[in-house]
Amino acid sequence: SAGVESVEYKGNSYHDECFTCSECKKPIASQSFLKKNDNIYCSSCHEKKFAKLCAGCNQAITTGGVNYEDRPYHSACFVCVSCRTPLAGTRFTSHSEKVYCVNCYKTCVAKKCSGCSNPITGFGKATNVVNFEGGTWHDYCFICKKCSLNLADKRFVSKNGHVYCSDCAKKV
């Protein structure tokens, strides 16, 4: 009839008041809408019904996002627990169920090598470690005190808080 607004969708015409959200039943009119399982939803209802909630802020994730340990996050909410730097697309690690950027992990969490005093991170070439008498070394720092032979996979002798290869131990 004359003067009645209508909506065209998929080749069909609807009166404005008949083209409604499947959830709240309000007319869609000229606002944006989304279709799911043959139902039409206004943006607000679609978000409430289908959007994932961010594990960081508990708000709906409408676009993008990051999944970590099967939990969704906004990219801006997935941050280092220490410095709050966003971690999406960067290298990071976790410790005690908390996530850290590489720099904060090195300074706040990582054990220090008993040989070189640098952090043992597991990044780069420092993937293997030696633990001995309460100390921790990068495998390449676990060396004979006298001749510097790497002892990571060799027999060694501990004397006065230092480690020696079998040959050097006889001379000490």
CORLINHU-V986780 format. One record per run of one state. SS is the DSSP state (alpha for helix, beta for strand, coil for the rest). FROM is the first residue (numbers start at 1). TO is the last residue. Records with the same first field share a line. If there is no record, write none. Layout:
SS->FROM-TO  FROM-TO
This chain:
coil->1-5  10-11  19-19  21-26  28-32  37-38  51-51  54-59  62-65  69-70  74-78  80-85  87-91  96-97  110-111  113-118  120-128  133-134  142-142  144-149  151-155  160-161  172-172
beta->6-9  12-15  20-20  27-27  33-36  39-42  52-53  60-61  66-68  71-73  79-79  86-86  92-95  98-101  112-112  119-119  129-132  135-138  143-143  150-150  156-159  162-165
alpha->16-18  43-50  102-109  139-141  166-171
